[in-house]
């Protein structure tokens, strides 16, 4: 057997192994696709976990407590007013004051202070999947913010 014949046999062997390898990969992918089409939950736990995530992005906004009634907290927030042109010289941004009702339930997580411990005038941070541009949001998490910790001591 000449070197050329050995080379041809080796090339055919390598080609055969490559076709077999890619055929197995394609066969397994097609089997997974068919299984997914028949029963999406049977493919992987990640597919099921993705369905449990709430739609949208978690939004976090600061607010001041105006009123507490049962499981509802009325808050005052300041939203940037993008309808007015901004001062290119670095002037201040104008804000719109807005009152929002924050609904809480047994799944709402309270950090640093419980709902019963909050009082009018407290600064809080509200995390919600709802947009703060609406009048009512469902809170995922309410965090008490100790504003006095951020104030500097001017006596120094």
C-alpha positions in Angstrom: 0.0 0.0 0.0 1.5 3.3 -1.0 1.6 6.5 1.0 -1.1 8.1 -1.1 -3.4 5.1 -0.5 -2.7 5.3 3.3 -3.4 9.1 3.2 -6.8 8.5 1.4 -7.8 5.8 3.8 -6.9 8.0 6.8 -8.8 11.0 5.3 -11.9 8.8 4.7 -11.6 7.5 8.3 -11.4 11.0 9.8 -14.3 12.2 7.6 -16.3 9.2 8.7 -15.6 9.9 12.4 -16.5 13.6 11.9 -19.8 12.8 10.2 -20.6 10.3 12.9 -19.8 12.8 15.6 -21.8 15.7 14.1 -24.7 13.2 13.4 -24.9 12.3 17.1 -24.9 15.9 18.1 -27.7 16.8 15.7 -29.7 13.7 16.7 -29.5 14.6 20.4 -30.5 18.2 19.7 -33.5 17.1 17.6 -34.5 14.7 20.4 -34.3 17.6 22.9 -36.3 19.9 20.6 -39.0 17.2 20.2 -39.2 16.6 24.0 -39.4 20.3 24.6 -42.2 20.7 22.1 -44.2 17.9 23.7 -43.6 18.9 27.3 -41.7 22.1 28.1 -41.4 21.4 31.8 -39.7 18.1 31.2 -36.6 19.5 29.5 -34.9 21.3 32.4 -35.6 22.9 35.7 -34.1 26.2 34.4 -37.1 26.5 31.9 -39.5 26.2 34.8 -37.6 28.6 37.0 -37.6 31.2 34.3 -41.4 31.1 34.2 -41.6 31.9 37.9 -39.7 35.1 37.6 -42.0 38.1 37.6 -42.1 40.1 34.3 -40.2 43.3 34.2 -37.4 44.9 36.1 -37.3 45.5 39.8 -37.5 49.3 40.3 -36.1 50.9 43.5 -37.1 54.4 44.5 -36.7 56.6 47.6 -39.8 58.0 49.2 -41.0 59.8 52.4 -43.9 58.2 54.3 -47.0 60.5 54.3 -49.6 58.1 55.8 -49.9 54.5 56.9 -53.3 52.8 56.8 -53.5 49.0 57.3 -51.2 47.4 54.7 -51.0 50.6 52.6 -48.3 53.2 52.8 -48.9 56.6 51.1 -45.5 58.0 50.1 -44.3 61.2 48.5 -41.6 60.8 45.8 -39.8 63.3 43.6 -39.6 62.3 39.9 -37.3 64.0 37.5 -39.2 66.2 35.1 -37.9 65.3 31.7 -40.5 67.5 29.9 -38.5 70.6 30.6 -35.1 71.2 28.9 -32.1 70.9 31.2 -29.7 73.7 31.8 -26.5 72.8 29.8 -24.5 74.9 32.2 -25.0 72.3 34.9 -28.1 73.7 36.6 -30.4 71.8 38.8 -32.8 69.2 37.5 -36.5 70.1 38.1 -38.6 67.5 39.9 -42.3 66.6 40.1 -43.7 65.7 43.5 -46.0 62.7 43.3 -48.0 60.8 45.9 -48.1 57.0 45.5 -49.9 54.3 47.4 -47.6 51.4 48.2 -49.5 48.1 48.8 -47.8 45.6 51.1 -48.7 41.9 51.8 -47.3 38.9 53.7 -44.6 38.5 51.0 -43.3 42.0 51.3 -39.9 42.1 53.0 -39.2 44.8 55.5 -35.6 45.8 56.3 -34.5 47.7 59.4 -38.1 48.5 60.5 -41.3 46.6 60.3 -44.5 48.1 58.9 -45.8 48.7 62.5 -42.6 50.6 63.4 -42.7 53.0 60.4 -44.1 56.5 61.0 -45.0 59.6 59.0 -41.9 61.4 57.9 -39.6 58.3 57.7 -37.5 57.9 54.6 -37.9 54.6 52.9 -36.7 52.8 49.8 -39.4 50.9 47.9 -38.6 48.0 45.6 -41.4 47.1 43.2 -41.9 45.5 39.8 -44.6 48.1 39.1 -43.6 51.5 37.7 -43.5 54.4 40.1 -45.2 56.5 37.4 -48.5 54.8 38.3 -50.6 55.8 41.4 -50.3 52.4 43.1 -47.5 49.9 43.3 -47.1 46.5 45.0 -44.0 46.5 47.2 -41.5 43.6 47.1 -39.3 45.1 49.7 -39.5 48.2 51.9 -36.2 49.4 53.5 -36.1 52.1 56.2 -33.4 54.7 55.4 -31.8 56.4 58.4 -31.4 59.9 56.9 -29.6 61.2 60.0 -26.7 58.8 59.3 -26.1 60.7 56.0 -26.2 64.2 57.5 -22.7 65.6 58.2 -21.9 67.1 61.5 -21.2 70.8 60.8 -19.5 71.4 64.2 -16.2 69.9 63.1 
